[in-house]
Each structure stands twice: as structure tokens, then as C-alpha cells.
Amino acid sequence: MKTLAILVLGALLLVFQQQLSRDQQAAPDWAYGYQRALRPGDVIAPPCPETARPFPDCAYAATLPPRDGIKHTLPGAAASFTRVEAYYDFGPADWYPEDHPPMPDIVAHGRESAGIRACALCHFPNGQGKMENGGVAGLSASYILQQIEAFKSGARRSADPRKANVKEMAQVARLLTDEEKHAAAEYFASLRWRPWVKVVETDTVPAVRATTNGLFMPLTDRPPMALGARIIEVPQRPRDTDELRDPRAGFLAYVPRGSIAKGAALVATGGGKTLPCGTCHGADLRGVGDIPGIAGRTASYLVRQLWDMKQGARQSPVMAPVTARLEVSDLINLAAFVASREP
């Protein structure tokens, strides 16, 4: 009996140590658009009570583009826009109207009287989005509606309190009418998710700065920096993405050497830590029914969602046990492989 008690105690201690190790893992701050952990006194996303307007009450104050009247162009675009027009909250520039069907009003303009900015501002008219938010093209309408309800109820939050656009999205979800929800969901579900990320294995990456909402921008006047155990994702055409909201300019995801192969093995077998991803997301990772496709999504978004689920900030009875034993290194490997797949 004494031997059995020792064995049981040892097993319980091992489980406790494993759980402690998981709980003490350093958060992947880089996935949220930050290069260091949250510290006391840091600015965090403003509180967003139910009476608040999504914009500007629930968002960081943005630096407005210069009102210089200068018209800019993008490759292959018939129209030209100023930077102010490109970023107009309630009717942002639509550079390539030929890339998508007519947008519902809530997507194209939002509802200014309620502070709901146009869906197309962050997610783009083609639904591709950027690394600091989420791409919504190619998701089923019912899945999009599920996520709107999760934002509304608080079941989908950010594990990093600095991430203001998640709070804004929650408030938008609370204020959308049923007609607006369905119009937006059906519109984005009608779009195809296009190749958007080029994954590059490397040891060093460009130095970067982060914009207000977490977009990493490369700094050409500084020496490269060591990548280490993280993913750094930047626009392929930085100026076009940052200043003009180019919906055709994708992203470069710099990942550690060997991470794609490690991720492929983990996706295929679960590595004794989780289920093979294809069990739910399909053998090609392009989704099955209302289960979303994940192939070719931005790497930082993938890590961010997995971490949110692991921490319980994004509640998912299905994904919580799937992510429970994954370490940050596993998330990096998974995201490197999945982002590299053809959508």
C-alpha cells in the first residue's frame, strides 16, 4: 500500500508540475502585435460598457492621416484615393470593386449613428483582413453568425487586454441588427479565401514597429534582429498595406527554421499532445461544413486564437481540450505549417 501511495503521489505531482509549467508559459505577445509582455502601467484597451459606442469609445484613438488632398494609386486599380478616403471609417476606399460582389451597406459603410464602422475597414471588401484582425472570407455564414454571438455574449475575448479591436468587435456584435448580421455573414461567406501568406524560415528578421492596433511594420533604417522562438509577420508591401489598406497585398510570416516540418508532423499525428488537425478541419485543412478552414490564414492570427482558447478567453468546448497540452513552441510550429498551406 505504501508503494502504491508513493506512485499515486508521484503521478499527481507530475500532473501538477505539467499544469504549472503550462500556466507559467510566457504568452506569445508577438501574436497580438507586441514585442514584450504586459507590464504594470501599460496602456490597455479601454473599458467598453454596454452603453458605449464601438467607435470611438471602445477603440484606441488613432492618428489621422494627413489631409493633404494627394491622390494615391495601387497596381491595377482604376480609381485613386487620398489616405483620408482610404481610411474613412464609414465608407473606406474600395480599390478593386471587381474582386467582389456588391457589398451590403453594413459592410461598405457601417452605421455611423451607432458608431459601427464599416466591416470593410478592417476585414477589407474581399474579406482577407490583416494580421492584427481576422480574415473572414471563405467561412460559412452560420459559423460567422456563431462568432458574432460569441463576441456579443463575452464567450470570445482576447487573452491580452491590450487588444482593443476585440472589444470593439464585441460592442459591434451587441449593436448589429439581425438583418445586418445576416447580410454581413452571407456576404463574406460568398467570398473565396485567397492565398495571403508567404511563410519564410529564417534566423533573423527585419526590425519592426507596431501600429496602434498591432500591425508589425518593418524598419528599413535599423539592423535585422534575431527571430528566436516567435513568429514575426509583416506586410509584403508595407506602405500599401499601412497607408492605403491595399486588399491585394498579403503578408510575410517569418518563422523559426524547421518549424514547418515540425508543424506538419504535429498536424498529421497530434504528437501525443492533441488530435490531428484534419480530424475536424479536413485533410486539406480547408474546413468541413461549419468547421472553419484554417489553411493559409495569417500565422499570428492562428497563434492568437489557439492561445485565447488555451487560456479560456475564447470559450470552445471542442478546442479547449485540443489546446490544453500545447506549448507555445507547438503553436509556433502549427501556425508555420498551417499558414504555409494552399487555401
N, C-alpha and C positions, 0 to 999 in steps of 0.2 A: 504493500500500500504506500509505503514511504517513497519507493522508487517511482510509482505511478504519479504521486502527488508532485514530485520534483519535475517529472516530464510535463505534466499539465501546466505547472507554474512556468516552466521554461517556454512552453508553447505560447502561453498568454503574454509573457514578457516579450517574445519575438513579435507577436501581433501588435502589441503596444508600441514597440520600437519602430516597426514599419509604419504604423499610423502617425507616430510622432515625426518620423522622417518626412512623410508626405505633407503633414501640416506645416512643417518648417521649411519647405521648399521655397526658394526665392521666386516671387511672382515674375512672370515674363513681361516686365514693364514695357519692353520694346514693342510688344504686340499691341499695346494701347497707344503707342506714339510717344513714349517717354524713355529716356536713356538712364534713368535712375529710379530707385524706389521712392515711394511717397514718404515725405518727412513732415514732422510737426511744423505747422505754419505754412505749408504749401497751399496754393490756391486750388480749391476743388470745385467741382461743378456746383452751381448754385442750387439751393433747395427749390423744389418745384411743387408747391401745394396745389390742390385740385383747382383752386381759383386762379392760378397763374395762366398766362398766355404762353404757349410753347416758345414763341419768339416775340420779343427778346428776353422774356422773364427766365426761361429755362436754359438759355444758351450763354456762352461766353460772349462778351462784347467783341465784335470783330472790327479789325482795322479796315475801313472802307477804301476801295481802290480810288486812285486819283481821278477826279472829274476833269480830265484833260481834253475830252472830246475826240481823242485819237481812235480811229477805227483800226481794228486788227483783223487779220485773216488766218485761216487754218488750211492745211493742204486739202484741196478738193472741195472746199466749202464755197458755195455760191454767194453767201451773204458775208458781211463783215459787221463786227460789233465792237463797241468800246468795252473796257474792262468793267465799268459800272453796269452796262447792259448784260454782260456775260454772267454777272453775279447778282442780278436783280432777284430778290427773294421771292417775288410774287409774279414771275414771268421771265425766268432766266433764258439766255440765248439758246436757241435750238440750231446748232451748227449744221446738222445733217438731217433734215426732216425726211429725206428719202430712206433713212435707215430704220424707220419705224412707222406704224400706223398712226392715224390721228390720235393725239393724246386727250384723255378726258380732262375736264377743266381742273380737277383737283390735282392732277399730275402736272399739268402745264403751268397753273397759276396758284394753286393752293386756295386758301380762303383768308384773305388779309384781315377781314373784320374779326376773326378769331385768333389771329396770329399764327395760322398754319401755313408754313412756307410750301412752295411747290415741291412735290415729290421729286420732280426732275432736277431740282437744285443739287441735291446730294446723290441721288441714285442715277442721274442722267436720264435723258429721254429714252435711251436704249437700254436702261436698266443695269448697266455694267457697274456703276458706282466706283468708289475709290477704296484704297486700303484702310482708311480711317472710318469708313462706314461699311455698308454691305451691298454686294451686288444682288439684285432681285430678279433679273431676267432668268427665264427658264424654270422658275419654281412654280408649282401648281397653285392655282387660285385658292384652293382650300387650305394649303399649307401657309400661304401668305396671310390669310384671314386668321388662322390659328395663332400666328406670331403677333398679329395686331392685338388680338385678345390677350396674349401673354404679356405684352407691353402694358396694356391697359390695367390688368389685374395686379401687376407687380411680379408676376412669375418669371419675367425676363428682365434682368437688371445687369449692370456691369459690376464685376468684382473690383474694378478700380474706380473709386469715387471721383477721379479727375475727369472721367469720360462724359462730357456734357451732352453729346449728341444722343446718347441712350436715354437720358432724362427727357430731352426734347421729344424723342420718338414716343416715349410713354405718354406724354401730355397730348401729342398729336392723336394717338390712338384713343384717348379718352374723349376727344372732341369731334372726331370724324363721325359723320352721319353714316347710317347703314348703306345708303346709296353711294357715298364717296368711298367707303371701304371696298365695296364690291367692284366699283368702277376701276379703282387702282389695282386691285388684285387681279382682275380679269385682264387688264391691260398688260401688266408686267408678265403674267403667265403666258401671254400670246407671243412674247419675245424669246428668241433663242439666245442662250448664253454662249458668247463667242470667246475664242482664245484671248486671254487677257494678261497672262503672267509668263514671263520667261525666268526660269529658275537657274541660278548660276552657283556652282560650288566653288568656294574660294576661302582664302585665309584672311584677306584684307578687303576692306570696303571703303568707299568714299566717306569722308566725314560728313555728318548730316546735322541739320537743324530740324526742329519740329514746328509746324504751324500750330495755330491755336487749337485746332481740333484733332491734331495727331498725325498729320501727313508729314512723312520724312522727306526732306529736300536735300539733295547733295550739295556740298560746299566745295566749289572748284578752287577756292583760294587757300585751302588747308590740306595738309598731307593726309593720306589714307590712314585709317585706323584698323586695328585688329578686330576681326569679327567675333572671335570667341564662341561661346555657346549661346548663340542667339540667331535670329533672322532679322536682317535689315532690308526693308522693301522701299524702293524709290520709284518715281515715275520714269518711264523710258524717255519721255520728252518733258523734262521738269517745268520749263517755262509755260508750255502749252497747257499742262495739267493744272499748275498752280494759279496762273494768272488768267487763263481763258476757259478753263473747265472743258478741255478737249475730250470728247467722249469716245475717241478712237485711239487715244494714246494710252497704252497699257502700262504694266509695271515690271520692274526687275526685282526678283527676290534673291538676295544673296544668302546662301545657306552654307553651313559647315561642310567641309569635304567628307564624302562618304555618307552623308545623311540621306541622300535619295535611295541608295541601296538598302540602308538600314530601315528606312520607312517602307520600302517595298516589301521587305520581309515581315514587318510588323502588320502591315495592311493585309497581307496574304494569310498569316497564321495567327495573329494576335500575340505571338511571342510569349505565351503563357501568362500574359497580363490582362488581356482583353479579348474581345471577339474579332474575327476577321471583318474588316470594314464592309466587304462585299456581301456579308450576310444580310445586311439591311439596305445598303446603298447601291447594290447591284455589282456584278462582276466588273463592269467598266466604271463604276463609281459615278454614274450619271443619273442615279436616282431610280426609284421604283414607285410609281403612283404618287402618293403624298409624301413619301420619304425623299428629301431633297437630294439633288445631285451635288456632289462636292468636288468633282474633278475640275481642275483649272481655276478654282476660286483663289483669291489672294491669300498668300501664306499667313500673313499676320492676322487676317480675319479668322482663318481656321484655328490658329493657336488661341486667339482671344475667346472664341466660342467654346472650345474644349476646356479652357481654364475656367471660364464662367460656369460651365456645367459641373466641373470637378469641385468648384467652391460652393455650388448651390445657389449662386447668384442668378443663373439661368436654370430654372427648375425643369428637369426632364426625367420622368421615371424610367425611360428607356436608356438614356445616355448616362445617367448618374453612375450606375454600376459599371458601365463600359469605360468610364474615365477614372474611376476610383483609384486604380493601381498604377495609372500612367504618371510618369515623372516628366518634368519639363523637357528633358532630353528626348523623351519619347514623342512629346508633342512637336518638337522641332523636326524630328525625323518623319513623323506622319505628315506634317504640313509640307515639308520639302517634296516628298513623293507625290502627294495628292495634288498640290499646286502645279506640278510638272506634267500632269496627265492631260490628255486631249479632252476637252469638254464635249 
